[in-house]
Amino acid sequence: MDINKELIKALELVLESAKKEFNLKNIPSVTLGVCPRKEFGDLSSNIAMQLCKLNSDCNLKDVALYICDNLKAQINKSKLSEYVKDVSLKPPAFINFFLTNKTFYNVLSCIQKQGINFGKTLAPGKGKKAMVEFVSANPTGPLTVAHARQAAVGSALSNILKFFEWKVCKEYYLNDEGNQIDLLGASIYARYAEIIGVDFAFPQDGYKGDYIKNIAKHIHDKYAGKFKNYNAKEKVFFCDYGIEFILKGIKKDLSDVGVVFDNYASQEKLSKSGKVEEALKLLQEKGLVYEKDGATWFKSTDFGDDKDRVLIKSDGTYTYIMPDIAYHKEKYARGFDRLIDMWGPDHHGYILRMKAAQRAMGKKDESLDLLIVQLVTIYRGGKLARMSTRAGEFITLREIIDEVGADVAKFFFLMRKKESHLDFDLELAKSQSLENPVYYIQYAHARICSILENIVKQPASVKVEVELLNKDEEIAVLKKLEQYPDALLSAYNNLEPYRVIGYLLELASAFHSFYAKHRVITEDAALTQARLLLIGCVKTIISNALALLEISQPEKM
């Protein structure tokens, strides 16, 4: 029996009765959530408060009592009585359900049968295509920790979408043209000129850091003193060489944390394709473009933006938004039903204008998600960390990988909500103790593997007496296992992989608490088999969830 589904049905029946009793005009949809504290119950509904919000003339206390009393009566005369111990009210008007142990035993057979698919209660993406565009750092330097956090979040989110049967393309958008690329080429040439003894001033606002010197040395090793002048042809060479060299390093760093993109899209190629002009022409044909002060403007306020935006500056060059409009138009043209962009906090003000642009193109709001991933601060033992200065005045992903390892780096980047600033403690990340959250979870998996390693599996026909699992710590583990589908669905609905991390920490905690108080292998053969099934299911869920996050599942530690 799907308890959540049956309780929602029972609540809906009671609401039909309440509608007549209190002359209610608006009835909201019924939802159930997990109680935050076990003393409040197992499941909870705020339906009484929702009713009174929609029907202002009703009395909250009276409505809540009516729903609670009638629900109890309905449950007591149905099969639900085997699964629901009690229904109670908690302030201000939460209707809470206390469930019997029997409710949770079924989760073990479900996990056994469904394995890696446990939690796939629906497939909203079946037959649909989604593009997740993330990182997209300019190819002018190594990836920083801010980009690394985007990489971890974007890749994990892509896997969660795939789990719910979206066909996902992971794309990296290369801003490989414009002033920043010109500066890159000039910076590299300036360092190269130093090597060959040619006078060339380092550009103002040029790119510093040893990585620029390293590229210049590579060019010198290969071509010696071939490039005496920085003319138009040599400018193209140094820009292209720099992009290719840096992009190779970016791909290597990403690969080392398990992040591999399906496609790298080039802004330069987009510009040369004529698609930017096509997008501009479409806006003009729709009457959404006008001239003012020598510039070309987009009527973005017609679509919810706080002000109109310049598309072409008075000097004839495009602003950033015009190529971006064309890029998103091109994404849709490739057949994607849903676009998800992941940006840094400096792009927060960009959301309204991009949403406006897609509305202008005739796209629905729900087809475009614009997510902000906040910055990362690196600490070492509580103090602000200063890494090497190989890359200039920032900390790179490579430095983090080298110090704490790919698994730990990725886990820590996922440990907070994407819109929350992240403090990353290197000393905690490196510690092999239960204080380290990734170690805490992986150790639970490894510990279970160690127990199961030498156990002879029972034939499938042998019935395990799951009712023997009746200790508080066993029930706590069962309850947490049962919540896995909700955790996945919450991560999917909110586009927030962090929710899977939070769930894993709670499951590992429940397992460690059980293991600290109870032996798995006991003199009671039936109890032993029940506990082996329990911990085997914990192992399955930890393994499944870590795989979604692209974090390894060690069998020994």
C-alpha positions as CSV (number, residue, x, y, z in Angstrom):
1,M,0.0,0.0,0.0
2,D,1.2,3.5,-0.9
3,I,0.5,5.1,2.4
4,N,1.1,8.7,1.2
5,K,-1.3,8.2,-1.7
6,E,-4.0,6.6,0.5
7,L,-3.8,9.3,3.2
8,I,-4.1,12.0,0.6
9,K,-7.3,10.2,-0.8
10,A,-8.7,10.0,2.8
11,L,-8.0,13.7,3.3
12,E,-9.6,14.6,0.1
13,L,-12.8,12.7,1.1
14,V,-12.8,14.6,4.4
15,L,-12.4,17.9,2.6
16,E,-15.5,17.2,0.5
17,S,-17.4,16.9,3.7
18,A,-15.8,20.0,5.3
19,K,-16.7,22.0,2.2
20,K,-20.4,21.5,2.9
21,E,-20.0,21.8,6.7
22,F,-18.2,25.2,6.5
23,N,-19.5,26.4,3.2
24,L,-16.0,26.5,1.7
25,K,-15.6,27.9,-1.8
26,N,-12.0,27.0,-2.5
27,I,-10.3,23.7,-1.8
28,P,-6.5,23.5,-2.3
29,S,-4.6,20.4,-3.4
30,V,-3.5,18.1,-0.6
31,T,0.2,17.5,0.1
32,L,2.0,15.6,2.8
33,G,5.5,16.3,4.2
34,V,7.9,14.5,6.5
35,C,7.7,15.8,10.1
36,P,10.9,17.6,11.1
37,R,10.9,16.1,14.6
38,K,10.0,12.5,15.4
39,E,7.9,13.5,18.5
40,F,5.6,15.4,16.1
41,G,4.9,12.2,14.1
42,D,6.0,10.8,10.7
43,L,3.9,12.7,8.2
44,S,2.2,16.1,8.3
45,S,-0.3,18.2,6.3
46,N,-0.9,21.9,6.5
47,I,-4.2,21.6,4.7
48,A,-6.3,23.3,7.4
49,M,-4.1,26.4,7.1
50,Q,-4.3,26.3,3.3
51,L,-8.1,26.1,3.5
52,C,-8.3,29.1,5.8
53,K,-6.0,31.1,3.6
54,L,-8.3,30.5,0.6
55,N,-11.5,30.9,2.6
56,S,-10.9,33.9,4.9
57,D,-14.2,33.7,6.8
58,C,-13.6,30.2,8.3
59,N,-12.2,29.5,11.8
60,L,-8.9,27.7,11.7
61,K,-9.3,25.8,14.9
62,D,-12.8,24.6,14.0
63,V,-11.7,23.5,10.6
64,A,-8.6,21.7,11.8
65,L,-10.5,19.8,14.6
66,Y,-13.2,18.8,12.1
67,I,-10.6,17.4,9.6
68,C,-8.7,15.6,12.4
69,D,-11.7,14.0,14.0
70,N,-13.3,12.9,10.7
71,L,-10.0,11.6,9.4
72,K,-9.5,9.5,12.5
73,A,-13.0,8.0,12.1
74,Q,-12.4,7.2,8.4
75,I,-9.0,5.6,9.1
76,N,-10.3,3.5,11.9
77,K,-12.9,1.8,9.7
78,S,-10.5,1.2,6.8
79,K,-7.3,-0.9,6.0
80,L,-5.3,2.3,6.8
81,S,-5.8,1.4,10.5
82,E,-3.0,-1.2,10.1
83,Y,-0.6,1.6,9.1
84,V,-1.7,4.7,11.1
85,K,-1.5,4.6,14.9
86,D,-2.8,8.1,15.5
87,V,-3.7,11.5,14.0
88,S,-3.1,14.6,16.1
89,L,-3.1,18.4,15.8
90,K,0.0,20.4,16.5
91,P,0.0,24.3,16.6
92,P,-0.9,26.2,14.8
93,A,-3.0,23.7,12.8
94,F,-0.8,20.9,11.5
95,I,-2.4,17.5,11.0
96,N,0.2,15.0,12.0
97,F,0.2,11.2,11.4
98,F,1.9,8.6,13.6
99,L,2.5,5.5,11.5
100,T,2.9,1.9,12.7
101,N,6.1,-0.1,12.1
102,K,4.4,-2.2,9.5
103,T,4.3,0.9,7.2
104,F,8.0,0.9,6.8
105,Y,8.8,-2.8,6.3
106,N,7.7,-2.8,2.6
107,V,10.5,-0.4,1.7
108,L,13.1,-3.2,2.0
109,S,11.4,-5.4,-0.6
110,C,11.0,-2.4,-2.9
111,I,14.7,-1.5,-2.7
112,Q,15.6,-5.2,-3.3
113,K,13.4,-5.4,-6.4
114,Q,14.0,-2.0,-7.9
115,G,17.7,-1.6,-7.0
116,I,19.2,1.5,-8.9
117,N,15.7,2.5,-9.9
118,F,14.3,2.8,-6.4
119,G,13.0,6.4,-6.0
120,K,11.9,6.7,-9.7
121,T,8.3,7.3,-8.8
122,L,7.6,9.2,-12.0
123,A,9.4,10.0,-15.3
124,P,8.6,13.7,-16.1
125,G,11.3,13.9,-18.6
126,K,10.4,10.8,-20.7
127,G,10.7,11.7,-24.3
128,K,12.0,15.2,-23.6
129,K,15.4,16.9,-24.0
130,A,17.1,19.2,-21.6
131,M,20.3,21.2,-21.9
132,V,22.3,22.1,-18.8
133,E,24.8,24.8,-19.5
134,F,27.3,25.4,-16.7
135,V,30.8,26.5,-15.8
136,S,31.2,28.4,-19.2
137,A,34.3,30.2,-17.8
138,N,36.1,32.4,-20.2
139,P,39.1,30.5,-21.7
140,T,41.5,33.1,-20.3
141,G,42.8,31.2,-17.2
142,P,42.5,28.1,-15.1
143,L,39.2,27.2,-13.4
144,T,38.8,28.8,-10.0
145,V,36.9,27.3,-7.0
146,A,33.9,29.3,-8.0
147,H,33.8,27.6,-11.4
148,A,34.5,24.3,-9.6
149,R,31.4,24.6,-7.5
150,Q,29.3,25.2,-10.6
151,A,30.9,22.1,-12.2
152,A,29.9,19.9,-9.2
153,V,26.4,21.3,-9.0
154,G,25.8,21.2,-12.7
155,S,27.0,17.7,-13.2
156,A,25.1,16.3,-10.3
157,L,21.9,18.1,-11.4
158,S,22.3,16.6,-14.9
159,N,22.4,13.1,-13.4
160,I,19.3,13.8,-11.3
161,L,17.5,15.0,-14.5
162,K,18.7,11.8,-16.3
163,F,17.3,9.7,-13.4
164,F,13.9,11.2,-14.0
165,E,14.4,10.2,-17.7
166,W,15.3,13.5,-19.3
167,K,17.7,13.2,-22.3
168,V,20.4,15.6,-21.0
169,C,23.1,17.5,-22.9
170,K,25.8,19.1,-20.7
171,E,27.2,22.1,-22.5
172,Y,30.0,24.6,-21.9
173,Y,29.7,27.9,-23.7
174,L,33.1,29.4,-24.7
175,N,33.2,33.2,-24.8
176,D,36.2,33.0,-27.2
177,E,36.1,36.4,-28.8
178,G,36.2,40.0,-27.8
179,N,38.3,42.2,-25.6
180,Q,39.2,39.6,-23.0
181,I,40.6,37.3,-25.8
182,D,42.6,40.2,-27.2
183,L,44.1,40.8,-23.7
184,L,44.9,37.1,-23.4
185,G,46.9,37.1,-26.6
186,A,48.7,40.3,-25.8
187,S,49.5,39.1,-22.3
188,I,51.0,35.9,-23.6
189,Y,53.0,37.8,-26.3
190,A,54.4,40.2,-23.7
191,R,55.8,37.2,-21.7
192,Y,57.1,35.6,-24.9
193,A,58.7,38.9,-25.8
194,E,60.5,38.9,-22.5
195,I,62.0,35.5,-23.3
196,I,63.3,36.5,-26.8
197,G,64.4,40.0,-25.7
198,V,61.8,42.0,-27.7
199,D,60.5,45.3,-26.3
200,F,56.7,44.9,-25.8
201,A,54.8,46.5,-23.0
202,F,52.6,44.3,-20.8
203,P,49.0,45.4,-21.5
204,Q,47.1,47.3,-18.9
205,D,44.6,45.0,-17.3
206,G,46.4,42.1,-18.9
207,Y,46.3,38.5,-17.4
208,K,48.9,37.9,-14.7
209,G,50.0,34.7,-13.1
210,D,52.5,32.0,-13.9
211,Y,50.1,30.2,-16.3
212,I,50.7,33.0,-18.8
213,K,54.4,32.6,-18.5
214,N,54.0,28.9,-18.9
215,I,52.1,29.3,-22.2
216,A,54.7,31.7,-23.5
217,K,57.5,29.2,-22.6
218,H,55.6,26.5,-24.5
219,I,55.4,28.7,-27.6
220,H,59.1,29.6,-27.3
221,D,60.1,25.9,-26.9
222,K,58.2,25.1,-30.1
223,Y,58.9,28.1,-32.2
224,A,62.0,29.7,-30.7
225,G,62.2,33.4,-31.6
226,K,60.0,33.2,-34.7
227,F,57.6,36.0,-33.7
228,K,59.4,39.3,-33.6
229,N,56.3,41.5,-34.2
230,Y,52.8,41.4,-32.8
231,N,51.0,42.1,-36.1
232,A,47.5,41.0,-37.0
233,K,48.5,37.5,-38.0
234,E,50.6,36.9,-34.9
235,K,47.8,38.3,-32.8
236,V,45.4,35.6,-34.1
237,F,48.1,33.0,-33.5
238,F,48.7,34.0,-29.8
239,C,45.0,34.3,-29.0
240,D,44.2,30.9,-30.6
241,Y,47.2,29.2,-29.0
242,G,46.3,30.6,-25.6
243,I,42.6,29.5,-25.9
244,E,43.6,26.0,-26.9
245,F,46.2,25.6,-24.2
246,I,44.0,26.9,-21.4
247,L,40.9,24.9,-22.6
248,K,43.0,21.7,-22.6
249,G,43.9,22.4,-18.9
250,I,40.2,23.2,-18.1
251,K,39.1,19.9,-19.6
252,K,41.7,18.0,-17.7
253,D,40.7,19.6,-14.4
254,L,37.0,18.9,-15.0
255,S,37.7,15.3,-16.0
256,D,39.7,14.8,-12.8
257,V,36.6,15.6,-10.8
258,G,34.5,13.4,-13.1
259,V,32.8,16.2,-15.0
260,V,32.7,15.6,-18.8
261,F,30.8,17.9,-21.1
262,D,28.9,16.6,-24.1
263,N,29.5,19.8,-26.1
264,Y,31.6,22.9,-26.1
265,A,29.8,25.8,-27.9
266,S,31.9,28.6,-29.4
267,Q,30.6,32.2,-29.3
268,E,33.1,33.0,-32.1
269,K,31.5,30.4,-34.4
270,L,28.0,31.6,-33.4
271,S,29.0,35.1,-34.4
272,K,30.4,34.0,-37.8
273,S,27.3,31.8,-38.5
274,G,25.0,34.8,-39.0
275,K,22.7,33.6,-36.2
276,V,23.1,36.7,-34.1
277,E,21.9,38.8,-37.1
278,E,19.0,36.3,-37.5
279,A,17.9,36.8,-33.9
280,L,18.1,40.6,-34.2
281,K,16.0,40.5,-37.4
282,L,13.4,38.4,-35.7
283,L,13.1,41.0,-32.9
284,Q,12.9,43.7,-35.4
285,E,10.1,42.0,-37.3
286,K,8.2,41.6,-34.1
287,G,8.5,45.4,-33.6
288,L,10.5,45.0,-30.4
289,V,13.6,47.0,-31.4
290,Y,14.0,50.8,-31.6
291,E,16.8,53.4,-32.1
292,K,17.7,55.9,-29.4
293,D,20.9,58.0,-28.8
294,G,22.6,56.3,-31.7
295,A,22.1,52.8,-30.1
296,T,19.7,50.0,-30.9
297,W,17.4,49.0,-28.0
298,F,15.3,46.0,-27.1
299,K,11.8,46.6,-25.6
300,S,12.5,44.3,-22.7
301,T,10.2,46.1,-20.4
302,D,7.3,44.7,-22.5
303,F,8.2,41.3,-21.1
304,G,8.8,42.0,-17.4
305,D,12.3,43.5,-17.4
306,D,12.9,46.6,-15.2
307,K,14.3,48.7,-18.1
308,D,14.9,48.4,-21.8
309,R,18.3,47.0,-22.9
310,V,20.8,48.1,-25.5
311,L,21.5,45.5,-28.1
312,I,23.9,47.5,-30.3
313,K,26.1,50.3,-28.9
314,S,26.6,53.6,-30.6
315,D,29.9,52.4,-31.9
316,G,28.2,49.5,-33.8
317,T,29.3,46.7,-31.5
318,Y,27.0,44.2,-29.8
319,T,26.4,44.2,-26.1
320,Y,26.6,40.9,-24.2
321,I,22.9,40.3,-24.4
322,M,22.6,40.1,-28.2
323,P,24.8,37.1,-28.7
324,D,23.2,35.5,-25.6
325,I,19.7,35.9,-27.2
326,A,21.0,34.3,-30.4
327,Y,22.7,31.5,-28.4
328,H,19.5,30.6,-26.5
329,K,17.4,30.8,-29.8
330,E,19.9,28.4,-31.3
331,K,19.6,26.0,-28.3
332,Y,15.8,25.8,-28.8
333,A,16.4,25.3,-32.5
334,R,18.4,22.2,-31.6
335,G,15.2,20.7,-30.2
336,F,15.7,21.2,-26.4
337,D,12.4,21.4,-24.5
338,R,14.1,22.8,-21.4
339,L,17.1,25.0,-20.9
340,I,18.9,25.3,-17.6
341,D,21.7,27.9,-17.2
342,M,24.0,28.1,-14.2
343,W,25.6,31.5,-13.6
344,G,27.8,33.1,-11.0
345,P,26.4,35.8,-8.6
346,D,27.7,38.6,-10.7
347,H,25.0,37.6,-13.3
348,H,22.1,38.0,-10.9
349,G,20.9,41.2,-12.6
350,Y,21.0,39.4,-15.9
351,I,18.0,37.1,-15.1
352,L,15.2,39.6,-15.9
353,R,16.6,40.6,-19.3
354,M,17.2,37.0,-20.4
355,K,13.7,35.9,-19.3
356,A,12.3,38.9,-21.2
357,A,14.3,37.9,-24.3
358,Q,12.9,34.4,-24.2
359,R,9.3,35.6,-23.8
360,A,9.9,37.9,-26.7
361,M,11.0,34.8,-28.7
362,G,7.7,33.1,-27.8
363,K,9.1,30.7,-25.3
364,K,7.3,29.8,-22.0
365,D,8.9,30.7,-18.7
366,E,9.0,27.1,-17.5
367,S,11.2,26.2,-20.5
368,L,14.1,28.3,-19.1
369,D,15.7,28.0,-15.6
370,L,18.4,30.5,-14.7
371,L,20.2,29.4,-11.6
372,I,22.7,31.4,-9.5
373,V,25.6,29.5,-7.8
374,Q,27.2,31.6,-5.1
375,L,31.0,31.9,-4.4
376,V,33.3,29.8,-2.3
377,T,35.7,30.9,0.4
378,I,38.5,28.6,1.2
379,Y,39.7,28.2,4.9
380,R,42.5,26.3,6.5
381,G,41.8,25.5,10.1
382,G,39.4,28.4,10.5
383,K,41.7,30.9,8.8
384,L,41.4,32.3,5.3
385,A,43.5,30.1,3.0
386,R,46.3,31.3,0.8
387,M,47.2,28.8,-1.8
388,S,50.0,29.1,-4.3
389,T,50.1,32.0,-6.6
390,R,50.6,29.9,-9.7
391,A,47.5,31.3,-11.3
392,G,47.6,34.9,-10.0
393,E,45.3,36.2,-7.2
394,F,42.8,33.3,-7.1
395,I,42.6,29.7,-6.0
396,T,42.2,27.1,-8.7
397,L,40.3,23.9,-8.9
398,R,43.6,22.1,-9.6
399,E,45.0,23.2,-6.3
400,I,41.9,21.9,-4.4
401,I,42.1,18.6,-6.2
402,D,45.8,18.2,-5.5
403,E,45.3,19.0,-1.8
404,V,42.0,17.1,-0.8
405,G,41.2,14.8,-3.8
406,A,38.4,14.9,-6.3
407,D,35.8,13.0,-4.3
408,V,36.1,15.3,-1.3
409,A,36.3,18.4,-3.4
410,K,33.1,17.6,-5.2
411,F,31.2,16.6,-2.0
412,F,32.2,19.8,-0.3
413,F,31.1,21.9,-3.3
414,L,27.7,20.3,-3.0
415,M,27.3,20.7,0.8
416,R,25.3,23.9,0.8
417,K,22.4,25.3,-1.2
418,K,23.6,26.7,-4.5
419,E,22.4,30.2,-3.7
420,S,24.2,30.2,-0.3
421,H,27.8,31.2,0.1
422,L,30.0,28.2,0.7
423,D,32.9,28.1,3.3
424,F,35.2,25.2,2.4
425,D,37.5,24.1,5.2
426,L,40.6,22.3,3.8
427,E,41.6,20.8,7.1
428,L,38.2,19.3,7.7
429,A,38.1,18.1,4.1
430,K,41.4,16.2,4.5
431,S,40.6,14.6,7.9
432,Q,39.8,10.9,7.9
433,S,37.4,11.1,10.8
434,L,33.6,11.0,11.3
435,E,33.8,14.8,11.6
436,N,34.4,14.9,7.9
437,P,30.9,14.5,6.3
438,V,32.1,12.7,3.1
439,Y,34.1,10.3,5.2
440,Y,31.1,9.8,7.5
441,I,29.0,8.7,4.6
442,Q,31.6,6.6,2.7
443,Y,32.6,4.9,5.9
444,A,29.0,3.8,6.5
445,H,29.1,2.2,3.0
446,A,32.5,0.6,3.5
447,R,31.5,-0.7,6.9
448,I,28.4,-2.4,5.5
449,C,30.5,-3.9,2.6
450,S,32.9,-5.4,5.2
451,I,30.0,-7.0,7.1
452,L,28.4,-8.4,3.9
453,E,31.7,-9.6,2.4
454,N,31.7,-13.0,4.0
455,I,28.0,-13.6,4.4
456,V,26.4,-16.4,2.4
457,K,23.3,-15.0,0.6
458,Q,20.0,-16.7,1.3
459,P,18.0,-18.0,-1.6
460,A,15.4,-15.6,-2.9
461,S,12.7,-18.0,-1.8
462,V,13.7,-17.7,1.9
463,K,11.3,-15.3,3.6
464,V,13.0,-12.8,5.9
465,E,11.1,-11.9,9.0
466,V,11.3,-8.2,8.7
467,E,8.9,-7.8,11.7
468,L,11.9,-8.6,13.9
469,L,13.2,-5.2,13.1
470,N,11.4,-3.4,15.9
471,K,14.1,-1.5,17.9
472,D,14.0,2.3,17.8
473,E,17.3,2.5,15.8
474,E,16.1,-0.1,13.3
475,I,12.8,1.8,12.7
476,A,14.7,5.0,12.3
477,V,16.8,3.5,9.5
478,L,13.7,2.1,7.9
479,K,12.0,5.5,8.0
480,K,15.0,7.2,6.5
481,L,15.2,4.6,3.7
482,E,11.5,5.2,2.9
483,Q,12.2,9.0,2.5
484,Y,14.7,8.5,-0.3
485,P,12.2,8.9,-3.2
486,D,11.0,12.2,-1.6
487,A,14.6,13.4,-1.3
488,L,15.3,12.7,-4.9
489,L,12.0,14.3,-6.0
490,S,12.7,17.4,-3.9
491,A,16.2,17.7,-5.5
492,Y,14.6,17.4,-8.9
493,N,11.8,19.9,-8.3
494,N,14.1,22.5,-6.7
495,L,17.0,21.8,-9.1
496,E,19.1,21.4,-5.9
497,P,21.5,18.5,-5.6
498,Y,22.3,19.7,-2.0
499,R,19.1,17.9,-0.9
500,V,20.6,14.5,-1.7
501,I,23.7,15.4,0.4
502,G,21.4,16.3,3.3
503,Y,19.5,13.1,3.0
504,L,22.7,11.0,2.9
505,L,24.0,12.6,6.0
506,E,20.8,11.7,7.8
507,L,20.8,8.1,6.5
508,A,24.4,7.6,7.5
509,S,23.6,9.0,11.0
510,A,20.7,6.6,11.4
511,F,22.9,3.7,10.3
512,H,25.8,4.6,12.6
513,S,23.4,5.0,15.5
514,F,22.0,1.5,14.8
515,Y,25.4,0.0,14.5
516,A,26.7,1.5,17.7
517,K,23.8,-0.2,19.7
518,H,23.1,-3.4,17.9
519,R,25.1,-6.3,16.5
520,V,24.2,-7.3,13.0
521,I,25.4,-10.9,13.3
522,T,23.7,-12.4,16.3
523,E,22.9,-15.9,17.7
524,D,19.4,-15.5,16.4
525,A,19.6,-16.5,12.8
526,A,16.3,-15.0,11.8
527,L,17.2,-11.6,13.4
528,T,20.6,-11.7,11.7
529,Q,18.9,-12.2,8.3
530,A,16.6,-9.3,8.9
531,R,19.4,-7.0,9.9
532,L,21.5,-8.1,7.0
533,L,18.6,-7.2,4.7
534,L,18.3,-3.8,6.4
535,I,22.0,-2.8,6.1
536,G,22.1,-4.2,2.6
537,C,19.4,-1.8,1.6
538,V,21.3,1.1,3.3
539,K,24.3,0.2,1.2
540,T,22.2,0.2,-2.0
541,I,20.8,3.7,-1.3
542,I,24.1,5.2,-0.3
543,S,25.7,3.7,-3.4
544,N,22.9,4.9,-5.6
545,A,22.9,8.4,-4.2
546,L,26.7,8.8,-4.3
547,A,26.7,7.6,-7.9
548,L,24.2,10.4,-8.8
549,L,26.6,12.9,-7.3
550,E,29.6,11.2,-9.1
551,I,31.3,10.4,-5.8
552,S,32.9,7.1,-5.3
553,Q,31.5,4.4,-3.1
554,P,34.6,2.7,-1.4
555,E,34.2,-0.9,-0.2
556,K,37.2,-0.6,2.1
557,M,38.5,2.4,4.1
